[in-house]
Each structure stands twice: as structure tokens, then as C-alpha cells.
Amino acid sequence: MKRLAALILSLSLLLSLTWTSAEEEAPSLFVRRVDLPEGFFLGMDVSSVLSLEAAGVVFRDEAGAERDLFELLAESGVNLIRVRVWNDPFDADGHGYGGGNNDLQAALTIGRRATEAGMRVLIDFHYSDFWADPAKQQAPKAWEGLSIKKKVPLVKEWTLESLTALRDADVDVAMVQLGNETNGRLCGEKTWMNIYKVMNAGAQAVREIFPEALIAVHFANPENAENYLTFASKLDYYQLDYDVFGTSYYPYWHGTLENLKTVLSTVADTYGKKVMVLETSYAWTAEDGDFSGNTIGEGGAYEKPYPFTVQGQVNEVTDVAAAMAEIGGIGVCYWEGAWVPVGTESWEKNHELWETFGAGWASSYAGSYDPDDAGKYYGGCACDNQTFFDFTGKALPSLQVFRLMREGQDAPLAVDALDEMYLDCDLNGELVLPETVPAVMSDNSRQDVPVTWETVDAAALKAAGTAKYTLSGVTEDGRDAVLHLNMVKYNFVVNGSFEDPDSSMWQCVDLAGCEQLYNEEKRTDSLSGTRHWHFYSPTADSVDFELSQDITGLPAGRYTFSAASMGGDAGDANLYLFVRINGELTATAPTAITSWNVWHTAQITGIEVQAGDTLTVGIHVTAPGAGAWGKIDDFILNSEGE
């Protein structure tokens, strides 16, 4: 059939896993103007600074002159400094747990320096002796095992003492945060009634010592909108006295800005609260600077909506600030924008500094308090590629974004980075390499630029059969380009990976009222490309559906059909691929829901098709568990005769 020999070039110009960029930075950055209201907070968390300075770190401006960090930040447009406060981040022998060893004394020093530089201060009480986040919310050692009745007065007393010390030191406290990323847990408590009691004790102390300060609560994972609305409703039910509903927003994991705006706007409108992004950051490079692996780098199951460049970092900060301003938010705070390496010579030298001064994310001593995490994975900074300073402490041009975004800064439109490209080529088709590659421009727009690829032997690639290759190219301005070439057999399933949002070629029969059944765009949940078929339902026994496609015009012969699935919370699930010929079921193959990002691929072989037959391929999913969810991707039908 002529169709088999047709050119099948599926140019999936996907948002890349990585970007290539020129070695030389553009002479000036593009910064779009954002209409920020008066009093809008442009903050930065620099909680690790004292440990870094003790370990020998020196901060310098863009010209290379040694500078005080706080003065430099203030000159750059930062007007709020956030500092975390742990109750007792030291072991029995006085060894610091790391992460800045941020006790009250550290907060006092940081708070005074910020105030003297003309910036206000946000106090972030974790109500823990070390890191508090959605995965862990341990009570301080001194309060461990106490009943909530005994714990609450201690929370209030400790908060009162801490805030009194800050007031007496003339620290300009603008805001106080009651817990850090408290997604359903806080200070060892796991019920909302008790979480409220802990927060309420802290809130009472704030009103007494700093009556003009804003009281903030802080959550993570705004991509789970229903959770956020639950958090807000619980606090409203218990009538917590607070002003600001704050969130973390890391675009790698936390969904789109449109979703963020919708979620926070709903909270603000429903409950009359101010909203703010209390943590965000973005990488300016994929490299690591301190011999201790970074959270964000090449690869990884996370989104990368901007290149890992200085310009990409600028665009992320600008876009988040603009999103907050658009919905009436009160500010944005960048997380640990100055946590640079303590050294760039060796892991051994750095390790000594991390242990001695607490300049890494955790020291080995933290294992006595947090054995399952810090006790196993202690080491250096995991975000040194997300700062506003290079690995030697010299300010990057992106630091000026806080100052420049109020007026904007024009710059000639230039290529910031190149998207990597993906090309599927039929083994029986003609291999034609693209003449252009998509470029990410300095304003985060996209343009195609000419590219020249390395010479390839098309006949040899076809003779080698199905395989994947990485080709190199170069653009007219000398940038390195990358093309991922996938030599494939022809797939007779139309839109088998759901990359086309138009799913009209698919038939989805919902048999039990599944809440969500649709073609979803989310690269981190896709086996290939950026899209897949998604299902979810919170109600038990409501996931029961069939997804299929009719295929006609097939040449007579034998075929193989496969598809992949993953998911969770499915209960006693029953999933199987099926094949029908002219409406009659002829074959099935069991498949499974495994867990997130663990794909199971099932296959049916030896499908006999006669000329004129209508072949139906699909999957049936029955998942009775409450909250059952899953993703289905890469429906493939190949001829076995090729």
C-alpha cells in the first residue's frame, strides 16, 4: 500500500527537556514592564546567608566589587527579606543541623541587617527544629510527644518571646508566617482542629507584639486546586485570625500560572484574604556548583516553561509577579536567591564547611532529629543553580529584575536558547531533516531559525531498523542544536499519543460517570510527547470506560497492537486491551495501573486483518477505588510484515 511508503514525519516540536544556549550572554536583558501596585512586596529568602559568610562566601556586584548582601539586594529592588526560624536546630552537643542553622539568634541578625538596609522582614516560623514541608512537619524536640493541650501554650509563649526579641532589636517585621508549607500537618499535628490551635496560638502572639504586621499561612502544591480550597475552608471554619493566604509556586511542579491565578483568586474572593507567592525560584543553568547534586538539572520529571538561562530566570520572576499583580496579590518572594556554593574546588573541602558552619542543606548531625531524610542525604546546597549569583558569589544580571520590572527594560529581540527537536520517521518513508529549529527568544516568544544538521546515511539508518538517534546541528549564529531522531514502523492509529488536542477520532464510552475523562496536556505525566488520555474520579465504582478507535483501509496482513498505562488508587482494577474485527471481539490482553510514572505496556500480536475489514483497537478500564486515576498513552498498531 502506498500509505506505507508515505512520508511520516511527526515533527513534535516539544518543550525541551534541556536547552542549548550560547556561551556569551546578550549585552542586556529584556525585562517586560509590570504594573505593580504601591507596597507590592518583592521579597527574597536569604536564610542561609550567615552560615555562608561564616564559611567564607563573599558576595560581589556585577562589576566584581565586594558588597554587603543586604545593601546589594536593596539596591536591586528587593524590599522584603524572608527568614525561616527553627526552635532549636542543634544536637545535644551543640552541632548545627545545617540549612543555615536558623534559630532565633540568626533571625535577629538577619532581621537587623535587612532593616538597616531599608528592607522589611518576613518571619517564617516553622514550629519545628528543622525543615518543615508537605513531607515532614515534626514538632520541636522540646515539645515532642506533648498533648495539644500542653503544646498550645508553649507555642504561644515561644512565639511571644521570639517576636518580643525581634521588636526589641528594632527589626521592621512586616509579616509573620505561621508554619511552612502546612499541607494538612503542622508541629506534629495531623488534624485541622489541632493545626488551627497551633496557628491560633501563634496568631495571638503576633497581634500582641506586632499588631500592624500581616499574619500569613503557607501551603504548597497549588496545582491541586481542590486541596487549596479545602485548606482555606478549614481555616475559615475554625475562624483563624490571619491576613494572607500564601503559596509556594515552583513552575517545575506546581502547574500553570493561569491555574495559580484561578486558585488564589477563588480563595481571595471567597474568604476575603490577601494572597501572595511566598516561595518561587528558577534555574539560570543546569550545572551544579558545589559537588552536591541539585534538585533541578538536566532531565527529571518536571516542567521547564523557560530556558535555564539568566534571561529565562528573569522571565519567570517577571511572569509570577505579573500574575500576582493581575489578581490583586500583595507580592512575590524568591526562595534562597543567594545560596551559592561555599567553594568550587572539591566535595571534601565543601563538606567540612557544610558540617562546621551549617552552610549545606543538612549536616550529618541533623540525622539525630530527621534520620529518614537528613540522616541519609545530608550535604550541600541543592539550589545553587537557582540563585541570582554565579558559583563564585558574583551577581548575575538577573538580580536587577526586581528593580527593572516596574519600568521595564527594552533590549533587541535575540535568541535566548534553542528548543530540542523530536522527529519520528517511518522506516519506509523518506528521511527529511528540518531546515529550521524553534528558538526561545529573549521575551519568551518562539521563532524558527535556520539550522544545518550533521550528515547522516539515511539508508543505513533504515537498514538498522527501529532505533533512536541524537543528531547535532548548528544555527547561523553558531548555536548548537539537537535533534532526537526516532526511526519507527508506521503507526496506523491516528493520534495514538494524543499530541493533537482534537480527539474526535477516538470514541470514549463512559459506563459509570467518571468525573474526568479527557485528552490532557502535561509532559511529566506523558510517556512520550506532552499529552495523554487522563482519567480520575473521587467516587468509588465510578471509573468504568472504554476508549477505542476504528481503523479502515488496512492492507491484508498480520498486525501488533500495544498501549501503555499508569496510575494509582485504583482498587481491584480490571484493565485490558482489546481488538474487534468488524464489530466482533477477537483478542484481549490484560494491562495494569501501576504507580505514578511507572508505565505498563501491554501488547496483542498476530492480529489477522483481511482487505476491507474494520479494525477496532482500544482499552477497557474498570477501577473501583475511590480517587482512582490514571494516564493512557502511545496506542500503536504496526504491521508485522514490515
C-alpha positions, 0 to 999 in steps of 0.5 A: 500500500502506498500509505506505507511508503508515505512520508511520516514525519511527526515533527513534535516540536516539544518543550525541551527537556534541556536547552542549548544556549550560547556561551556569551550572554546578550549585552542586556536583558529584556525585562517586560514592564509590570504594573505593580501596585504601591507596597507590592512586596518583592521579597527574597529568602536569604536564610542561609546567608550567615552560615555562608559568610561564616564559611567564607562566601563573599558576595560581589556586584556585577562589576566584581566589587565586594558588597554587603548582601543586604545593601546589594539586594536593596539596591536591586529592588528587593524590599522584603527579606524572608527568614525561616526560624527553627526552635532549636536546630542543634544536637545535644552537643551543640552541632548545627543541623545545617540549612543555615542553622536558623534559630532565633539568634540568626533571625535577629541578625538577619532581621537587623541587617535587612532593616538597616538596609531599608528592607522589611522582614518576613518571619517564617516560623516553622514550629519545628527544629528543622525543615518543615514541608508537605513531607515532614512537619515534626514538632520541636524536640522540646515539645515532642510527644506533648498533648495539644493541650500542653503544646498550645501554650508553649507555642504561644509563649515561644512565639511571644518571646521570639517576636518580643526579641525581634521588636526589641532589636528594632527589626521592621517585621512586616509579616509573620508566617505561621508554619511552612508549607502546612499541607494538612500537618503542622508541629506534629499535628495531623488534624485541622482542629489541632493545626488551627490551635497551633496557628491560633496560638501563634496568631495571638502572639503576633497581634500582641507584639506586632499588631500592624504586621500581616499574619500569613499561612503557607501551603504548597502544591497549588496545582491541586486546586481542590486541596487549596480550597479545602485548606482555606475552608478549614481555616475559615471554619475554625475562624483563624485570625490571619491576613494572607493566604500564601503559596509556594509556586515552583513552575517545575511542579506546581502547574500553570500560572493561569491555574495559580491565578484561578486558585488564589483568586477563588480563595481571595474572593471567597474568604476575603484574604490577601494572597501572595507567592511566598516561595518561587525560584528558577534555574539560570543553568543546569550545572551544579556548583558545589559537588552536591547534586541539585534538585533541578538539572538536566532531565527529571520529571518536571516542567521547564516553561523557560530556558535555564538561562539568566534571561529565562530566570528573569522571565519567570520572576517577571511572569509570577509577579505579573500574575500576582499583580493581575489578581490583586496579590500583595507580592512575590518572594524568591526562595534562597536567591543567594545560596551559592556554593561555599567553594568550587574546588572539591566535595571534601573541602565543601563538606567540612564547611557544610558540617562546621558552619551549617552552610549545606542543606543538612549536616550529618548531625541533623540525622539525630532529629530527621534520620529518614531524610537528613540522616541519609542525604545530608550535604550541600546546597541543592539550589545553587543553580537557582540563585541570582549569583554565579558559583563564585558569589558574583551577581548575575544580571538577573538580580536587577529584575526586581528593580527593572520590572516596574519600568521595564527594560527594552533590549533587541529581540535575540535568541535566548536558547534553542528548543530540542527537536523530536522527529519520528520517521517511518522506516519506509518513508523518506528521511527529511531533516528540518531546515529550521529549529524553534528558538526561545527568544529573549521575551519568551516568544518562539521563532524558527531559525535556520539550522544545518544538521550533521550528515547522516546515511539515511539508508543505513539508518533504515537498514538498522531498523527501529532505533533512536538517534541524537543528531547535532546541528548548528544555527547561523549564529553558531548555536548548537542544536539537537535533534532526537531522531526516532526511526519507527514502523508506521503507526496506523492509529491516528493520534495514538499519543494524543499530541493533537488536542482534537480527539474526535477520532477516538470514541470514549464510552463512559459506563459509570460517570467518571468525573474526568475523562479527557485528552490532557496536556502535561509532559511529566505525566506523558510517556512520550510527547506532552499529552495523554488520555487522563482519567480520575474520579473521587467516587468509588465504582465510578471509573468504568470506560472504554476508549477505542478507535476504528481503523479502515483501509488496512492492507491484508496482513498480520498486525501488533497492537500495544498501549501503555498505562499508569496510575494509582488508587485504583482498587481491584482494577480490571484493565485490558486491551482489546481488538474487534474485527468488524464489530466482533471481539477477537483478542484481549490482553490484560494491562495494569495501573501501576504507580505514578510514572511507572508505565505498563505496556501491554501488547496483542500480536498476530492480529489477522486483518483481511482487505476491507475489514474494520479494525477496532483497537482500544482499552477497557478500564474498570477501577473501583477505588475511590480517587482512582486515576490514571494516564493512557498513552502511545496506542500503536498498531504496526504491521508485522510484515514490515 
